[in-house]
Amino acid sequence: MIITKSSRGYRCITQDEHAKIAGMCAMHWGNGDFESIRPEGSLVTATFLHDIGWQEFDQRPRLKTDEKTGNPTPVNFHELSPQTWVEMYEQGIETVARIDPYAGLVVSLHGVGLQNRRYGLTPEWSEPTSEFDGFIQREQKRQRQLIEQISEQDDLSMSAEERTTLERLQEDNYNPEQYEGQLWCNYKLLQIWDTLSHILCATTNPTGETSIENVPVSASVDITVSIHSETANTYRIDPYPFQTDPLVVSVAGRTVSEQTLKSGDTSAIAREYFLNTDEIEFRIHSWYLDMIKIRVEHAWKTTSSQRSLKPLRINIRVWNIISCSWQLYSVTTVTVAALLIHFWSLILVFVFDKGGTEYVSIIGN
């Protein structure tokens, strides 16, 4: 679970719910600046299901004793024992691989990456511990089997470049600069969607700035995107990578009060956990939409006297636009009419002048 402290107590968002946000990001990824994902179906499946192994475990909050207060508090997702973590992840990867081998391969890479500094993408993370060595070895074996299974499918193929990348990813000297191809791009995309979802679900500070590096614009080009939290539920991203603007996503959040947690009554905690369920909506938008809508909101958050003048100012601007447009229309109409009159005058003069000459000529004879 992703646990955050609020005035009501502890808000709990399950890993499965968090994965829903990441999956929605995958579904709407791509626009004029960011390439669409491929293979789309497999990558969306991988993203929605990358934490499916935690479904049963997250049915109720797990408790630990707070070292400072001595009170029971919910266990956050990064506080689990290595044994529990490995068990949940292997169960989830196995489930995804049975559904879609390519999705299973990407999720397996994701799981291993969390224990090796994301193959060098996050060198600031702590050194990998030997407690995960067995997990990494088993998953590397699974990855080699999956890549052969994928190669036998009609709609997917693994190029020599992809195979080379997988071999390099399984080496110990992790160097992101030597990895390339669509598989590596798709691994990074899952990291982006996973990270963005964690930012949304775990934000406690209503405003702030952060950034995500190594965001693929294409299979060969990465950039850094900035994320600005305007409120606890509204975020601006630049450059904006989604098809829809704004992108609105929602998850179920469950809250347990500190008082109920202090009681230590597991039945009471479980009841409150399910009774206090709220739908939490997050809104992600671009800087362009921010300029249009946020500034309008600020404009109307003025004193009552100033607000009373706003409609007048807006009406004056609208009237000026209409007036100028009408003047332009009038001038254009008059000009066209004058040209038409002049044109027909020339024709009439020509006709009558010619006819008159001929008439005089006949009378003279």
C-alpha positions, 0 to 999 in steps of 0.5 A: 500500500501507498500510505500518506498522513492526512487530517483524517488519519492514514490514507491507504491506496493499494498497489492495484489502484496505483497501477490503474493510474499508471495504466491510464497514463499508458492508454493516453500516451502519445501526441504530436511531440511524443511517439505512440507506444508499441506494441500498444496492447501488451504495454498497456496490459503490463502497466495495468497489471504490473502490481497485480501480485499485491491484490490479496496482500493489500486487502487490509492494512498491515501494521507495524510499531512506530519507533518514535511513538510506539503506536501501531501505524500502517506499513508502507509499500517500501517498508516490507521485508525482502521475503514478502516483497519477492513473494508478491512480485514473483506471483505478479510476474507469473500472472502477467506472463501467462496472460501476455508473454511480452507484458510479462517480460516488461514487468519482469524487467521492472521487478529486477530493475527495482533491485538494481537501481533501474539498470543504472537509471537511478544511481542515487538509489541504495546499493542492491542487497544480496537478499534479492540475488535469487529473485534476480537470477530466477527472473533473468532465466524467465526473461530468456524463456519469454523472449523465445516464446515471444519470437514464436508469436505471429504478431510480435518479433524480437530483433537481434538488437532486442536480444543484445539489449536483454543480454546487456541488461543481465550483465552486472555493469549496468550502463543505460547508454549501451541499451537501445531498441524498443524493449528498453524504451518500453521498460523506461516508459513503464518506469515513467508511468509508475513514478508519475502514479506514485507522485500522485498517490503519495503527495502530501505537500499540495504544491511543489516541483519535481522532474522525471528524467529519461522520458522517451520521446521515441525509441532513441530520444529521451528528455526530462519532464517537469511536474508541478503540483498546484494542489494535492490533486492537480498537476501540470506537466511540461512537456505534455505527453498525453493525447488528452488535455486534461487527463483525469484519472481516479483511484479508491482511497481508504482512510483509517483514523489514528484513534482506531489504529491505536486501539490495535483492534484488527477487526475495527481497523478492517471495518473502518478501512472499507467503510471510509472509501473515497474516490480520489480524482487527479487532474493532469494538464499542460501549461497551455491549459494552465494559462487559460484556466488558472489565470481566469480563476485568479482573475475572478478571485478578487474583491467584490468591487473588482469582480463587478468590473470584470464583466464590464471590461470583458463586455467592452473588449467583446464590443470592440471586437464586434465593432471593429469587425463590423467596420471592416465588413462595412468598409469592405462592402462599400468598396466592393459596391463601388467597384461594381458600380464603376464596372457597370458604369463603364459597360453602360457608357461603352454600350450607349456611346457605341449605339449613339454613334451608330444612330448619328451615322444613320441620320447623317446618311 
